[in-house]
Structures are given as structure tokens and as C-alpha cells.
């Protein structure tokens, strides 16, 4: 028994979407790694109550991880309806 043509087309589009997302994620991770590797010097971080120094790659990595965390939290807010 064969599948209807529209079902096959939908599955191909879903697979293409997954591949596109994976490629985008790999490109973003590669850009973050390249930026981190290229910026190995110490930088000064200013806080409200003082300052500190840290390697720039740590600052870039921490900012990337923070961005991922905020994005995940925004996407998965409790009480948010997907349909409304």
C-alpha cells in the first residue's frame, strides 16, 4: 500500500527543515568557536559594584550560552498556548 503523494511531500519538507536547522546550528557554533579562538586576550568587565578581567573567549562563550538559555526560556514559557 503506497502513501498519498501529499504525505510524502510533507515528509520531504519536514526532513529539509531539519537539515536546514542543523546546518544553521553548525554554522552558528562554528562562528562562536572561531570568534572565541581568535580572541584570546584578557578583557576588562565592568560591573555595577566593580570590575574584573577574563579571557575574551570566556566572555564570548558565556554570552553565547546565556543567549541560548534566554532563547530556550522564552520559547518554553509556562502558560503560553501554541495556538492562541
Order of alpha helices (4+ residues) and beta strands (2+ residues): alpha-beta-beta-alpha
